[in-house]
Amino acid sequence: MAPTIIIKGWINRREFRAPFRQCLEVFENIGAHYRINPAVSDEHEDFALFFQSCPYEFSSSDLNRFRRKNPLTPLFFVLGVCCEGMLRTAAPLDSPFYCYAHGWSSRENEQIRRFLTEQPSIFALPPTAENDETAVSRVAAHILPSAVCRLPSLILTRFGPFGNDSAMNQLIAEEQKQLGCSPFFSGKTLPESFSGKILADMDNSPREKILESIQKLRRRFADNEFTVYVDSPRTDEKEDYVQAGVTQVLPKMR
């Protein structure tokens, strides 16, 4: 049976156009049935996609009613710019699954496709998943098994002025092992030369300090693939990091 999806929200907003279009491509490619802004019904849904343009756009009563009828259905929120800071100042979302529209990437499409075709996905986590569980799942899902390589991976444990989170460095190392790579940690001093992938967990240093660290590293290791993990990178941040010498920027948090 084809999966069923409901889509709610102001999908014609400019910030939602690209994510909405890409989601429809996924649904149509796998033959899923989707409904846009339907009235509340008793039908079961396999997936729910909410494009939220501002806090409190979807009432708690409506979400609770949907949750009672679909207790295991993932609710995925795509948040607009007016929702920046919402989780600190407003009621939390009724779901552990969300991303900001400006941070949308093909990885979100892939996670949706994998879930709807019954493959391992972040959306297989329970609706009560905590922040650390979703963070681990996202990190593990960023590089798919098709990208397996045998290169060594150098994980920077002292990247940026403030250093890094050792727990996140360990998660990155475990991810690399699953991909068939041989990860090792840089320690306080970098090797004179290195052939392989370089990975770094972005700390909370000011952006100009991070960019300076990236540029110094790129000058020293000019030909290496260089990936940085950022909590929730904005589009302009990604562009700055790439211009400074990063190969790719991956979000590590929800």
N, C-alpha and C positions, 0 to 999 in steps of 0.2 A: 504494500500500500504506500502511495506517495505521501511524504511528510506534509503536514499542514502548518502554516505560519500566519500570524497576524502582525500587521505593521501599524503602529499608532504614532501620531504626531504630525507636526507641520512640515511635511516632507518637501514642500516647495521652497523652503528657505534656502538661500544660496549656500550656506555652510553645510547643508545636508545633501546637496545634489550629488556630489561624487560618491559618498558612502551609500546613498540610496540606490543609485544606478548600479554600483558594483554588487550590492546585495541582490538586486533583481537578477543580475546576470548569473549569480550562483544558483538562485532558486530555479530559474528557467533551465539552466544547464543540467540540473539533476531531476527535473520534472516535478518539482514541489508545487503545491497549491498555496497561494498566498492571498490574503485579503487585506485591503488598506482601510484603516479606520472603520472597522465593522462595528455594528451595534453589539452590546453585550448579549451573549448567547450561551447555551449549555453545551456547545460543541467542544470536544477536546482539541487542544492545539499542541503541536510538537515543539514549537519555538515561538517566542514573542520578542519582537524588535520594537523598541521605543525610541523615537527621535525626540529628545526633550530639549526644548529651546530655552526654558527658564525654570527656576525652582517651583515646585508645587503645581506644575502643569498637569500632572496626573494625580488625581486625588487618592489618598490612602484607602478610602472605601472601595474605589474601583479596583485598585491593585489587589486589595485583600479578597474581593469577590472573585477576581480572576484566579488568584492563588488557591482559593478553596476548591475551585473547579479543576484546576490544573496544578496540583501540588508539586509535581516533579518537573514541570516545564521551565526551562531556563528563561529568565527575563533579561534581555541584553539592552542596556541603555547606551545610546549615542548622545553625548551631551554637547550642547551648543556653548558659545562663548559666554553667554549670560549665566551659565552654571559654574563658572570658574569660582572656586572657593566654597561652593555650595556645601560640600561635605563637612566643612568646618563651621558654617554659620546656619545651616538649615537642617531639617530632618534628613537622616541618611536614606539612601536609596533602598528600596525593597528588593535588593539583589546584589550579589557580590560581583556581577559581571557588568562592566561599563568601560567606555573609553571616550575621549573627547574627539569631536569631529575633526579638529585641526590635527589630531594625532593619528587619524585613520590610515591604515596601510593594508596591503594585500594579505598580511598575516591575519587580520580580522576575518577577511573573506574565507581564508583557508580553514580557520577554526570553525566557522559556521558550516562550511561544506563538509568537514570531517565529522562534525556532530550529526548532521542530517543524513549522512551515509553510514552511520553506525561505526565510525572509527574513533580512536582515542582523541579526545578534545578537552580543552579547558571547561567546556560547558557540561561535561560529564560530572563535574564536581557537584556536591549537594548545594541547595540554595542557602544553606547555613554556613558555607565555607568562610573561613577567616582570611584576613589580608595575607598572612604568610603562605597559606595554601594556594591562593590564586597567584601570588608572586612566583612561587616555585613552579607552578604549572605553566605560567607564561614564559619564564626563562627556558624551561625544558622544551617548549613548543616552538621557540623562535627559529631554530635550525632543524629542519626536517631530516629524517634518515636518508633521503635521497642525496643529501649534501655530504655524505660520509667521506672523510679524507684521512690520510695517514700522517699528516704533518704534525709536528709538535706544536703545542699551544703554550705561549708564555702569558701567564696571568699576572698582571701588575698588582702587587699588594701595597705599593706606595705611590699610586697615581694621584696627582693633584696635591696641593699644599696640606690638606687635612687628612690624607690617607683614605683607606677604604674600609668597608664592612667585611670582616673576615668571614662571616657566615655566607654572604652573597658570593664572595670569592670561591668558597667551597662548592656552592651550588653550580657556579660556572664550570668549575673543574669536573664535577660529576657529569654535567651535560657533555663536556668534551670527551670524556671517557666513553660515554654511550655512543658517541659518533665515531669511535675508533681512533681518536686522537690520543696523544700522550701529553697531557698537561703538566706543567710544573710552575711553581711560583717564583716571582722575580726576587723576592727578598728586598733588602734595602738598597742593593746595588744591582744595576743592570749588567748583563753580559756584554762583552766588547762587541760581539757579533751574534746574530741569531737569524736562522732561516726557518720560517713557519708563521703561524698566526699569533697576533698580539691582541689580548683582550683586557679591558679595564672596566671596573665598576666606577661610575661617575660619583664623586663625593659632593658635598654641599659647599664647595668653594665658590667664590664669585666667578661668573662666566669668563671674565678676562683672564683670571688665573688658570682656569681650565684650558682655555685656548692657548695660553702660553705653554702649558705642559704638553699639549698635543703637538704644537709646532716644534718644541725641543725634541720630542720623541721621534717625530717624522724626519727631522734632519739627521738623526742618528741611525734610524732604521728606514731608509728611503723606500725600499722595495717590498716591505712586509704588508700583508693584509692586517688592518687595524680596526677593531670593533670596540665601540664603547656602549655600555649599558646605562640608560638614564631612566629615572623614575617615570616621568611622563613628558617626553620631549615635545616642545612646540616646534612648529614648522620653521620659524626663523632660527631657532637654536640648532636644528638639524643642519640647516644651510651653513651656519657659521662653523660648526664642527667639521663638516665635509670640506669647506674651504681651507680650514686649518690643517687638514691632512688625514682626517678619519675616512676609512673605507665605508663603514656603515654605522648607523646609530640605531640601537634597538631599545624599545621600552621594556623595563623590567618589572614595572608595577602595573596594577589594574588600570 
